C-alpha cells in the first residue's frame, strides 16, 4: 500500500458515526415499519458500516469495521444519538439530508483514496469510491423494504459521489496533498447532493429519454410546410 494515501483511522470512524446517526434518524421517520429501538439501532449500524464494508470487500482486504472495537461502539452510540435527536426534533428532513450528503462525501473520498493506495488505476478507484459512498444507503433501504433512493429520479447519489471522487483524483494528479484533495472532494460531493435537494436537480427519468424509435416517429409525423 502506498503510504502517501494512508487514511487515518479516526476519519473512518467519523464516517461510520455520521452514517449511523443518519441511518437511525432516517429509519425513525417510518412509523409504518413498526421498528422498535433495537430495529432503529440496527438500521443505523448497517448504514454506518455499509460503505466501509463494501469498499473493503471490493479491495479484497480485511474489513476495517471488524478489526477494532471502536467501529461497533461508535456506530451504536451514534445510532442511539440519532434516535434521540429524531425524537426531539419535529422537522429533521434537512438535518437528515445534510448528514446523508456528508456520509456519501466522506465514504466516497475514503473509498477512492484507499483504492489508489492499493495501486488501482483511477477508473476502478473511482468506481470503488462511488460504491463505498452509496453502500450504506442501499443496505438501509433494503432492510426497510423501501425503493432504493440510489435508483430514484432526483437522488444524484452516485453522480455527486463520482464528481467528488473525480475531484480528488484530479487534485492528486496535479500535486495537491491528500488532505486538500480530500476536503475538496467531500465539499464537492456535499454541495452537489444538497443543491440537488434544494434546487430539484435530477437526471431524466427513463420514460423522458428519447429513443431512436420515438425520434423517427416524431420526424415522420412532423407536418410538412406548404410551399
Backbone as JSON, one array per atom type, in Angstrom:
{
  "sequence": "XXXXXXXXXXXXXXXXXXXXXXXXXXXXXXXXXXXXXXXXXXXXXXXXXXXXXXXXXXXXXXXXXXXXXXXXXXXXXXXXXXXXXXXXXXXXXXXXXXXXXXXXXXXXXXXXXXXXXXXXXXXXXXXXXXXXXXXXXXXXXXXXXXXXXXXXXXXXXXXXXXXXXXXXXXXXXXXXXXXXXXXXXXXXXXXXXXXXXXXXXXXXXXXXXXXXXXXXXXXXXXXXXXX",
  "N": [[0.85, -1.2, 0.0], [0.51, 2.22, -0.78], [1.92, 4.58, 1.22], [1.44, 7.25, 0.98], [-1.23, 7.66, 0.54], [-2.47, 6.8, 2.83], [-5.19, 6.34, 5.01], [-6.31, 7.96, 7.88], [-7.35, 6.3, 10.87], [-9.24, 7.56, 12.53], [-10.72, 9.14, 10.84], [-12.17, 7.34, 9.33], [-13.76, 6.37, 11.38], [-15.26, 8.66, 11.94], [-16.77, 8.83, 9.59], [-18.26, 6.45, 9.81], [-19.68, 7.0, 12.16], [-21.26, 9.29, 11.45], [-22.74, 8.19, 9.36], [-24.15, 6.17, 10.77], [-25.72, 7.69, 12.57], [-27.27, 9.17, 10.75], [-28.62, 7.07, 9.44], [-30.16, 5.99, 11.54], [-31.8, 8.17, 12.19], [-33.13, 8.46, 9.77], [-34.54, 6.01, 9.56], [-36.18, 6.22, 11.78], [-38.24, 7.82, 11.02], [-40.09, 6.26, 9.75], [-42.8, 5.22, 10.77], [-44.67, 3.35, 10.03], [-43.25, 1.09, 9.58], [-42.99, -0.18, 11.96], [-40.79, -0.33, 13.76], [-38.79, -1.23, 16.53], [-36.74, 0.07, 19.22], [-34.37, -1.38, 19.05], [-34.45, -2.22, 16.41], [-34.25, 0.22, 15.0], [-31.7, 0.96, 15.85], [-30.17, -1.07, 14.7], [-30.54, -0.55, 11.98], [-29.22, 1.9, 11.87], [-26.59, 1.11, 12.5], [-25.97, -0.62, 10.37], [-26.15, 1.21, 8.28], [-23.99, 2.82, 8.92], [-21.83, 1.03, 8.75], [-21.99, 0.05, 6.18], [-20.78, 1.4, 3.89], [-17.96, 1.24, 4.36], [-17.62, -1.52, 4.52], [-18.44, -2.45, 1.98], [-16.47, -1.2, 0.44], [-14.06, -2.43, 1.41], [-14.55, -5.09, 0.81], [-14.59, -5.06, -2.0], [-11.94, -4.37, -2.39], [-10.7, -6.62, -1.55], [-9.58, -6.93, 1.01], [-8.88, -6.94, 4.59], [-11.79, -6.38, 6.52], [-12.22, -3.3, 7.76], [-14.02, -2.4, 9.7], [-14.41, -4.56, 11.33], [-12.1, -5.05, 12.61], [-11.52, -3.64, 14.84], [-12.59, -2.63, 18.09], [-13.72, -0.14, 18.25], [-15.22, 0.65, 16.05], [-17.78, -0.62, 16.09], [-18.66, 0.27, 18.61], [-18.7, 3.05, 18.19], [-20.61, 3.2, 16.12], [-22.93, 2.21, 17.4], [-23.31, 4.08, 19.54], [-23.63, 6.48, 18.09], [-25.85, 5.86, 16.53], [-27.78, 5.61, 18.55], [-27.7, 8.23, 19.44], [-28.68, 9.47, 17.13], [-31.31, 8.49, 17.15], [-32.26, 9.76, 19.47], [-32.09, 12.47, 18.76], [-33.91, 12.52, 16.62], [-36.28, 12.09, 17.96], [-36.57, 14.4, 19.39], [-36.65, 16.51, 17.62], [-39.01, 17.86, 15.42], [-39.03, 18.54, 12.77], [-36.87, 17.29, 10.82], [-35.92, 16.82, 8.35], [-34.11, 18.3, 6.74], [-31.79, 18.13, 8.29], [-31.29, 15.39, 8.13], [-30.79, 15.17, 5.39], [-28.46, 16.73, 5.14], [-26.63, 15.26, 6.73], [-26.7, 12.91, 5.27], [-25.57, 13.74, 2.85], [-22.98, 14.43, 3.72], [-22.14, 11.9, 4.55], [-22.03, 10.33, 2.16], [-20.13, 11.84, 0.89], [-17.78, 11.68, 2.52], [-17.34, 8.87, 2.71], [-17.09, 8.34, 0.0], [-14.73, 9.73, -0.71], [-12.85, 8.51, 1.01], [-13.04, 5.87, 0.1], [-12.15, 6.15, -2.58], [-9.49, 7.14, -2.29], [-8.36, 5.09, -0.76], [-8.5, 2.97, -2.52], [-6.75, 3.91, -4.48], [-4.48, 3.83, -2.95], [-4.05, 1.13, -2.85], [-3.05, 0.69, -5.26], [-4.71, 0.67, -7.5], [-5.9, 1.51, -10.81], [-7.14, 4.76, -11.94], [-9.84, 4.77, -12.84], [-11.12, 2.28, -11.88], [-10.64, 2.88, -9.16], [-12.21, 5.14, -8.77], [-14.72, 3.99, -9.21], [-14.88, 2.24, -6.99], [-14.89, 4.14, -4.97], [-17.39, 5.41, -5.42], [-19.09, 3.21, -5.02], [-18.58, 2.69, -2.31], [-19.59, 5.04, -1.25], [-22.36, 4.88, -1.65], [-23.06, 2.48, -0.55], [-23.97, 2.14, 2.15], [-26.5, 3.39, 2.15], [-27.89, 1.79, 0.35], [-28.02, -0.72, 1.67], [-29.47, 0.12, 3.93], [-31.97, 0.89, 2.81], [-32.76, -1.56, 1.77], [-33.14, -3.11, 4.11], [-35.25, -1.73, 5.23], [-37.18, -2.25, 3.43], [-37.69, -0.48, 1.32], [-37.97, 1.42, -1.75], [-34.89, 1.77, -3.43], [-33.11, 4.67, -2.85], [-31.0, 5.4, -4.39], [-31.7, 4.61, -6.93], [-33.76, 6.25, -7.59], [-35.42, 8.93, -9.29], [-33.87, 12.06, -9.22], [-32.19, 11.68, -7.07], [-29.34, 11.81, -7.27], [-27.19, 10.59, -6.0], [-25.02, 8.79, -6.78], [-23.93, 10.35, -8.81], [-23.09, 12.7, -7.49], [-21.21, 11.58, -5.71], [-19.42, 10.49, -7.57], [-18.42, 12.79, -8.91], [-17.2, 14.05, -6.76], [-15.21, 12.14, -6.13], [-13.79, 12.22, -8.52], [-12.8, 14.8, -8.37], [-10.95, 14.52, -6.28], [-9.09, 12.78, -7.48], [-8.14, 14.32, -9.65], [-6.98, 16.53, -8.32], [-4.98, 15.26, -6.84], [-3.42, 14.34, -8.93], [-2.25, 16.64, -9.88], [-0.51, 17.33, -7.96], [-1.46, 18.18, -5.46], [-1.92, 17.94, -1.89], [-3.02, 15.03, -0.02], [-4.77, 15.73, 2.01], [-5.83, 18.25, 1.24], [-7.0, 17.52, -1.21], [-8.84, 15.64, -0.28], [-10.61, 17.13, 1.42], [-11.62, 18.86, -0.5], [-12.9, 17.05, -2.21], [-14.92, 15.98, -0.54], [-16.31, 18.35, -0.09], [-17.23, 19.02, -2.68], [-18.89, 16.81, -3.29], [-20.81, 16.97, -1.2], [-21.9, 19.52, -1.67], [-23.04, 19.26, -4.25], [-24.91, 17.22, -3.81], [-26.61, 18.45, -1.89], [-27.48, 20.72, -3.3], [-28.92, 19.45, -5.27], [-31.06, 18.56, -3.8], [-32.17, 20.94, -2.79], [-32.57, 22.59, -5.06], [-33.8, 20.91, -6.79], [-32.42, 19.42, -8.7], [-31.99, 16.85, -11.09], [-31.51, 13.71, -12.78], [-32.76, 12.77, -16.03], [-35.85, 10.94, -16.17], [-36.39, 7.48, -17.07], [-38.49, 7.2, -18.89], [-38.47, 9.69, -19.94], [-36.37, 9.96, -21.63], [-35.52, 10.27, -24.96], [-35.95, 7.77, -27.46], [-34.49, 5.98, -30.26], [-36.53, 5.03, -31.87], [-38.71, 6.67, -31.1], [-37.79, 9.16, -31.92], [-37.6, 8.84, -34.71], [-40.31, 8.37, -35.27], [-41.38, 10.84, -34.54], [-40.21, 12.52, -36.43], [-41.32, 11.51, -38.78], [-44.02, 12.06, -38.38], [-44.09, 14.77, -38.37], [-45.57, 17.71, -39.48], [-45.55, 18.67, -42.9], [-44.22, 21.61, -44.4], [-46.12, 23.89, -46.19], [-45.64, 24.81, -49.59]],
  "CA": [[0.0, 0.0, 0.0], [1.23, 3.48, -0.85], [1.69, 5.31, 2.46], [1.01, 8.6, 0.67], [-2.68, 7.7, 0.57], [-2.98, 6.14, 4.03], [-6.33, 7.02, 5.6], [-6.29, 7.84, 9.34], [-8.47, 5.54, 11.4], [-10.27, 8.41, 13.12], [-11.59, 9.64, 9.78], [-13.09, 6.23, 9.04], [-14.73, 6.34, 12.48], [-16.17, 9.8, 11.74], [-17.7, 8.45, 8.54], [-19.16, 5.44, 10.37], [-20.57, 7.66, 13.12], [-22.23, 10.11, 10.74], [-23.63, 7.29, 8.65], [-25.03, 5.51, 11.73], [-26.68, 8.68, 13.06], [-28.2, 9.47, 9.67], [-29.46, 5.9, 9.21], [-31.12, 5.88, 12.63], [-32.76, 9.26, 12.03], [-33.93, 8.15, 8.59], [-35.47, 4.92, 9.84], [-37.12, 6.61, 12.82], [-39.38, 8.5, 10.41], [-41.03, 5.31, 9.17], [-43.59, 4.62, 11.83], [-45.39, 2.21, 9.48], [-42.39, -0.09, 9.59], [-43.11, -0.75, 13.3], [-39.46, -0.64, 14.27], [-38.53, -0.89, 17.92], [-35.46, 0.76, 19.38], [-33.3, -2.24, 18.55], [-34.5, -2.18, 14.95], [-33.69, 1.5, 14.56], [-30.26, 0.91, 16.1], [-29.57, -1.96, 13.71], [-30.52, 0.19, 10.72], [-28.15, 2.87, 11.99], [-25.29, 0.43, 12.45], [-25.77, -1.08, 9.0], [-25.88, 2.4, 7.46], [-22.63, 3.28, 9.2], [-20.84, 0.03, 8.32], [-22.17, -0.37, 4.8], [-19.81, 1.95, 2.96], [-16.62, 0.71, 4.59], [-17.61, -2.95, 4.22], [-18.45, -2.59, 0.52], [-15.14, -0.78, -0.02], [-13.03, -3.41, 1.74], [-14.84, -6.32, 0.06], [-14.12, -4.85, -3.37], [-10.47, -4.33, -2.37], [-10.21, -7.93, -1.09], [-8.73, -6.72, 2.18], [-9.59, -7.11, 5.86], [-12.85, -5.39, 6.74], [-11.74, -2.44, 8.85], [-15.03, -2.26, 10.75], [-14.38, -5.74, 12.19], [-10.74, -5.19, 13.15], [-11.36, -2.79, 16.01], [-13.8, -2.48, 18.91], [-14.25, 1.23, 18.2], [-16.21, 0.84, 14.98], [-19.11, -1.0, 16.58], [-19.01, 1.18, 19.7], [-19.04, 4.34, 17.58], [-21.86, 3.07, 15.38], [-24.04, 2.08, 18.35], [-23.52, 5.35, 20.23], [-24.14, 7.49, 17.16], [-27.22, 5.46, 16.19], [-28.62, 6.0, 19.69], [-27.79, 9.69, 19.39], [-29.59, 9.81, 16.05], [-32.68, 8.23, 17.62], [-32.61, 10.79, 20.43], [-32.32, 13.72, 18.02], [-35.13, 12.4, 15.83], [-37.43, 12.18, 18.86], [-36.66, 15.76, 19.92], [-36.93, 17.45, 16.54], [-40.18, 17.5, 14.63], [-38.72, 18.74, 11.36], [-35.47, 16.91, 10.74], [-35.64, 16.42, 6.98], [-32.89, 18.94, 6.25], [-30.68, 17.56, 9.04], [-31.03, 14.08, 7.54], [-30.19, 15.38, 4.07], [-27.09, 17.2, 5.32], [-25.83, 14.11, 7.18], [-26.63, 11.99, 4.15], [-24.59, 14.3, 1.91], [-21.65, 14.27, 4.33], [-21.81, 10.48, 4.57], [-21.58, 9.88, 0.84], [-18.91, 12.56, 0.57], [-16.63, 11.14, 3.26], [-17.1, 7.49, 2.29], [-16.61, 8.37, -1.38], [-13.32, 10.16, -0.72], [-12.03, 7.46, 1.63], [-13.0, 4.72, -0.81], [-11.31, 6.46, -3.74], [-8.08, 7.23, -1.91], [-7.88, 3.78, -0.32], [-8.29, 2.19, -3.74], [-5.5, 4.4, -5.07], [-3.39, 3.35, -2.1], [-3.82, -0.27, -3.19], [-2.45, 0.65, -6.59], [-5.67, 0.53, -8.59], [-5.98, 2.63, -11.76], [-8.06, 5.8, -11.49], [-11.25, 4.44, -13.1], [-11.59, 1.37, -10.84], [-10.61, 3.55, -7.87], [-13.39, 5.99, -8.73], [-15.86, 3.1, -9.06], [-14.93, 1.78, -5.6], [-15.32, 5.29, -4.16], [-18.84, 5.57, -5.56], [-19.73, 2.06, -4.36], [-18.48, 2.91, -0.87], [-20.44, 6.17, -0.89], [-23.79, 4.54, -1.68], [-23.27, 1.17, 0.03], [-24.77, 2.2, 3.36], [-27.9, 3.74, 1.84], [-28.51, 0.63, -0.3], [-28.36, -1.69, 2.72], [-30.53, 0.72, 4.75], [-33.26, 0.81, 2.1], [-33.13, -2.97, 1.67], [-33.66, -3.56, 5.39], [-36.53, -1.05, 5.45], [-38.08, -2.65, 2.34], [-38.04, 0.74, 0.59], [-37.28, 1.58, -3.04], [-33.56, 2.33, -3.21], [-33.03, 6.07, -3.26], [-29.98, 5.49, -5.43], [-32.33, 4.37, -8.23], [-34.89, 7.14, -7.76], [-35.18, 10.18, -10.02], [-33.59, 13.21, -8.37], [-31.33, 11.39, -5.92], [-27.97, 12.27, -7.56], [-26.24, 9.98, -5.06], [-23.82, 8.33, -7.45], [-23.36, 11.47, -9.57], [-22.37, 13.55, -6.54], [-20.03, 10.84, -5.23], [-18.48, 10.37, -8.66], [-17.76, 14.07, -9.14], [-16.31, 14.26, -5.62], [-14.05, 11.28, -6.31], [-13.01, 12.74, -9.65], [-12.08, 15.97, -7.86], [-9.79, 14.01, -5.54], [-8.12, 12.22, -8.42], [-7.54, 15.41, -10.41], [-6.12, 17.32, -7.44], [-3.79, 14.47, -6.54], [-2.59, 14.23, -10.14], [-1.51, 17.89, -10.1], [0.43, 17.53, -6.86], [-2.04, 18.62, -4.2], [-1.83, 16.97, -0.8], [-4.2, 14.19, 0.2], [-5.7, 16.46, 2.87], [-6.52, 19.25, 0.42], [-7.84, 16.8, -2.17], [-9.94, 15.01, 0.45], [-11.59, 18.14, 1.81], [-12.27, 19.35, -1.73], [-13.81, 16.01, -2.68], [-16.1, 15.96, 0.34], [-17.05, 19.58, -0.33], [-17.92, 18.93, -3.98], [-19.97, 15.84, -3.16], [-21.85, 17.5, -0.31], [-22.55, 20.65, -2.33], [-23.89, 18.79, -5.36], [-26.05, 16.49, -3.23], [-27.54, 19.4, -1.25], [-28.09, 21.54, -4.33], [-29.93, 18.64, -5.95], [-32.23, 18.52, -2.92], [-32.76, 22.28, -2.66], [-32.96, 23.14, -6.36], [-34.52, 19.92, -7.57], [-31.62, 18.87, -9.79], [-32.2, 15.42, -11.25], [-31.3, 13.12, -14.09], [-34.06, 12.49, -16.64], [-36.43, 9.62, -15.96], [-36.24, 6.59, -18.21], [-39.52, 7.49, -19.88], [-38.25, 11.01, -20.5], [-35.23, 9.93, -22.55], [-35.99, 9.89, -26.29], [-35.33, 6.61, -28.09], [-34.35, 6.1, -31.71], [-37.86, 4.82, -32.45], [-39.56, 7.84, -30.87], [-37.29, 10.26, -32.74], [-38.02, 8.57, -36.09], [-41.75, 8.58, -35.35], [-41.63, 12.28, -34.49], [-39.83, 13.1, -37.72], [-42.3, 11.09, -39.8], [-45.31, 12.69, -38.12], [-43.97, 16.21, -38.4], [-46.28, 18.22, -40.65], [-44.71, 19.3, -43.92], [-44.54, 23.0, -44.68], [-46.71, 24.12, -47.52], [-44.8, 25.68, -50.4]],
  "C": [[0.88, 1.24, 0.0], [0.91, 4.31, 0.4], [1.22, 6.73, 2.2], [-0.5, 8.75, 0.81], [-3.27, 7.03, 1.81], [-4.07, 6.98, 4.68], [-6.27, 6.87, 7.12], [-7.54, 7.14, 9.85], [-9.58, 6.41, 11.95], [-11.22, 8.95, 12.06], [-12.6, 8.58, 9.37], [-14.16, 6.15, 10.12], [-15.73, 7.49, 12.38], [-17.22, 9.45, 10.69], [-18.72, 7.43, 9.05], [-20.17, 6.09, 11.32], [-21.64, 8.49, 12.45], [-23.23, 9.24, 10.0], [-24.61, 6.59, 9.59], [-26.1, 6.47, 12.26], [-27.73, 8.99, 11.99], [-29.14, 8.3, 9.42], [-30.52, 5.75, 10.27], [-32.2, 6.96, 12.52], [-33.68, 8.99, 10.85], [-34.97, 7.09, 8.9], [-36.51, 5.29, 10.88], [-38.35, 7.31, 12.25], [-40.46, 7.53, 9.96], [-41.78, 4.56, 10.26], [-44.32, 3.37, 11.34], [-44.56, 0.94, 9.48], [-42.41, -0.8, 10.94], [-41.77, -1.21, 13.85], [-39.38, -0.32, 15.75], [-37.16, -0.24, 18.01], [-34.29, -0.06, 18.84], [-33.27, -2.21, 17.02], [-33.91, -0.91, 14.39], [-32.18, 1.51, 14.74], [-29.56, 0.05, 15.06], [-29.48, -1.26, 12.35], [-29.38, 1.22, 10.73], [-26.78, 2.25, 11.86], [-24.99, -0.04, 11.03], [-25.46, 0.1, 8.07], [-24.46, 2.9, 7.66], [-21.56, 2.33, 8.69], [-20.85, -0.21, 6.82], [-21.09, 0.11, 3.85], [-18.43, 1.35, 3.12], [-16.54, -0.78, 4.26], [-17.61, -3.2, 2.71], [-17.07, -2.27, -0.05], [-14.11, -1.88, 0.2], [-13.28, -4.74, 1.05], [-14.34, -6.2, -1.38], [-12.59, -4.87, -3.43], [-9.85, -5.64, -1.91], [-9.23, -7.79, 0.06], [-9.55, -6.94, 3.45], [-10.62, -6.01, 6.03], [-12.5, -4.57, 7.97], [-12.72, -2.38, 10.01], [-15.02, -3.43, 11.73], [-13.01, -5.96, 12.83], [-10.49, -4.34, 14.39], [-12.68, -2.71, 16.77], [-14.49, -1.14, 18.67], [-15.29, 1.43, 17.12], [-17.61, 0.53, 15.47], [-19.57, -0.08, 17.7], [-19.45, 2.53, 19.14], [-20.38, 4.28, 16.87], [-23.06, 2.99, 16.32], [-24.35, 3.4, 19.03], [-24.12, 6.4, 19.31], [-25.55, 7.14, 16.69], [-28.19, 5.84, 17.3], [-28.79, 7.51, 19.74], [-28.73, 10.14, 18.28], [-31.04, 9.58, 16.43], [-33.14, 9.32, 18.57], [-32.93, 12.1, 19.72], [-33.63, 13.67, 17.25], [-36.38, 12.49, 16.7], [-37.63, 13.59, 19.42], [-37.04, 16.77, 18.86], [-38.1, 16.96, 15.71], [-39.92, 17.64, 13.13], [-37.22, 18.51, 11.16], [-35.06, 16.55, 9.31], [-34.31, 17.01, 6.48], [-31.66, 18.41, 6.99], [-30.28, 16.21, 8.45], [-30.33, 14.23, 6.19], [-28.74, 15.84, 4.18], [-26.17, 16.05, 5.75], [-25.65, 13.09, 6.07], [-25.57, 12.45, 3.15], [-23.17, 14.15, 2.44], [-21.2, 12.81, 4.31], [-21.29, 10.02, 3.22], [-20.29, 10.59, 0.43], [-17.69, 11.95, 1.23], [-16.31, 9.72, 2.81], [-16.58, 7.44, 0.85], [-15.14, 8.73, -1.47], [-12.43, 9.08, -0.11], [-11.92, 6.26, 0.71], [-12.09, 4.96, -2.0], [-9.83, 6.46, -3.37], [-7.53, 5.89, -1.43], [-7.64, 2.87, -1.52], [-7.02, 2.62, -4.45], [-4.3, 3.89, -4.27], [-3.06, 1.89, -2.39], [-3.29, -0.42, -4.61], [-3.42, 0.48, -7.74], [-5.6, 1.72, -9.54], [-7.11, 3.57, -11.35], [-9.53, 5.44, -11.72], [-11.79, 3.42, -12.11], [-11.61, 2.01, -9.45], [-11.84, 4.45, -7.7], [-14.65, 5.14, -8.54], [-16.0, 2.63, -7.61], [-15.35, 2.93, -4.69], [-16.81, 5.51, -4.23], [-19.58, 4.44, -4.86], [-19.7, 2.22, -2.84], [-19.42, 4.02, -0.41], [-21.9, 5.76, -0.76], [-24.09, 3.21, -0.99], [-24.17, 1.18, 1.25], [-26.24, 2.49, 3.08], [-28.62, 2.57, 1.16], [-28.93, -0.4, 0.75], [-29.48, -1.17, 3.62], [-31.89, 0.56, 4.09], [-33.71, -0.63, 1.94], [-33.74, -3.47, 2.97], [-35.02, -2.93, 5.71], [-37.57, -1.4, 4.39], [-38.6, -1.43, 1.58], [-37.39, 0.71, -0.78], [-35.94, 2.26, -2.81], [-33.5, 3.75, -3.72], [-32.0, 6.27, -4.36], [-30.61, 5.4, -6.82], [-33.44, 5.37, -8.54], [-34.48, 8.4, -8.52], [-34.93, 11.3, -9.01], [-32.65, 12.94, -7.22], [-29.93, 11.97, -6.08], [-26.96, 11.78, -6.53], [-24.93, 9.67, -5.78], [-23.14, 9.46, -8.23], [-22.53, 12.36, -8.65], [-21.1, 12.87, -6.05], [-18.98, 10.72, -6.33], [-17.72, 11.65, -8.94], [-16.81, 14.41, -7.99], [-15.05, 13.42, -5.74], [-13.16, 11.75, -7.44], [-12.21, 13.98, -9.24], [-10.82, 15.56, -7.11], [-8.7, 13.54, -6.49], [-7.39, 13.32, -9.19], [-6.56, 16.2, -9.54], [-4.85, 16.56, -7.07], [-2.85, 14.4, -7.74], [-1.79, 15.5, -10.41], [-0.65, 18.27, -8.89], [-0.13, 18.06, -5.57], [-1.92, 17.53, -3.14], [-3.12, 16.18, -0.67], [-5.23, 14.94, 1.04], [-6.52, 17.47, 2.06], [-7.49, 18.57, -0.55], [-9.06, 16.18, -1.48], [-11.01, 16.0, 0.85], [-12.34, 18.67, 0.59], [-13.28, 18.33, -2.25], [-15.07, 15.92, -1.86], [-16.96, 17.19, 0.09], [-17.85, 19.54, -1.62], [-19.11, 17.98, -3.88], [-21.13, 16.39, -2.34], [-22.62, 18.63, -0.99], [-23.49, 20.19, -3.43], [-25.12, 18.06, -4.82], [-27.07, 17.46, -2.63], [-28.22, 20.3, -2.28], [-29.15, 20.76, -5.1], [-31.21, 18.54, -5.13], [-32.94, 19.87, -2.92], [-33.33, 22.79, -3.98], [-33.7, 22.15, -7.25], [-33.76, 19.39, -8.76], [-31.88, 17.37, -9.88], [-31.84, 14.99, -12.66], [-32.66, 12.81, -14.7], [-34.54, 11.08, -16.33], [-36.31, 8.8, -17.23], [-37.25, 6.93, -19.31], [-39.33, 8.85, -20.54], [-37.1, 11.07, -21.49], [-35.71, 9.49, -23.92], [-35.23, 8.69, -26.83], [-35.24, 6.85, -29.59], [-35.72, 5.98, -32.37], [-38.74, 6.05, -32.3], [-39.11, 9.02, -31.71], [-37.73, 10.08, -34.19], [-39.52, 8.82, -36.26], [-42.1, 10.06, -35.34], [-41.33, 12.94, -35.82], [-40.86, 12.76, -38.79], [-43.64, 11.81, -39.63], [-45.27, 14.21, -38.17], [-44.65, 16.77, -39.65], [-45.34, 18.92, -41.61], [-45.17, 20.74, -44.17], [-45.08, 23.13, -46.09], [-45.86, 25.1, -48.3], [-45.57, 26.88, -50.91]]
}
